[in-house]
Amino acid sequence: MATIDSYWVHDLSPFLIEFPNNPLGLDGIRYYGLSYLLGFIAAWWLLRVYNQRGKFAIDADARASLMTAIILGVLGGGRLGYMLLYDLEAFLSDPLLILRVQDGGMASHGGFVGVLIAIIWFAWKQKIRVLALSDVLVTVGPLGLFFGRVANFINGELWGKVTTVSWAVIFPGSPEKYTAAVGAFVPEPRHPSQLYEATLEGLLPFLYLQWRYWKTKPTIGQLSGEFLISYGVTRIICEIFREPDADLILGLSRGQFYSIFMILAGAAIIAIVQRKKA
């Protein structure tokens, strides 16, 4: 029978480089910030490759404008989404909390809305179809999700539910339980749900959508719908293993509840484009 000593105790530092006693107040370079940077760089590079291979025509200036809009959409939408969807009471009592990004708090669903606004703006500016542009961006976006969830694991945050599986992890700072074997209150082993999400929400959708983009000829809008459905389904599955970080809605975690609407939106897009195709 496994004991507390059988599990790995999470001891990863959230910093790549620390700046102790920095007069500017910067405590260091965090992996979480780097995850966003890597996601944006990967998206920029892939869009460049698409242009070079004749898959999606976008010159350097347009690519810079698009990436700027996406960055603003991800950061602004993610932060505002977190405050509205997960911490509304605190936001209403102190709206300036939205500026305290150093305290953490980003919602992927809010980030999606922010990116959607960026897509609509850029498509209008460049006079291209919104779904045609979104089909391109959903093939690169999952990499950012992958990097972000790995950073969540490194930070030791958003941990999973208590479990006894052999690969469980003990996260310092998680709720403690009295353990007779050690005669003290200690954190319990939990699912490394961040890594489940990194794989199912990020890595696998990225590989699948890359295959679809390069090897098949989907109808415009099809990839966007498939991404929304895949993310919604995998997020609901991963939330089964993740400790809820807010009150439940109709017995579902916030992540599961909001993901239902993504699935419905994806199904609606596919139904519409297939009907037009027929």
Secondary structure as UniProt FT lines:
FT   HELIX           4..6
FT   STRAND          8..9
FT   STRAND          15..18
FT   TURN            20..21
FT   TURN            23..24
FT   STRAND          28..30
FT   HELIX           31..52
FT   TURN            53..54
FT   HELIX           60..85
FT   HELIX           88..93
FT   HELIX           95..99
FT   HELIX           101..103
FT   HELIX           108..126
FT   HELIX           130..137
FT   TURN            138..140
FT   HELIX           141..155
FT   TURN            166..167
FT   STRAND          169..170
FT   TURN            172..173
FT   STRAND          176..179
FT   TURN            180..183
FT   STRAND          184..187
FT   STRAND          189..190
FT   HELIX           193..197
FT   HELIX           198..203
FT   HELIX           204..215
FT   TURN            220..221
FT   HELIX           222..239
FT   TURN            250..251
FT   HELIX           254..277
//
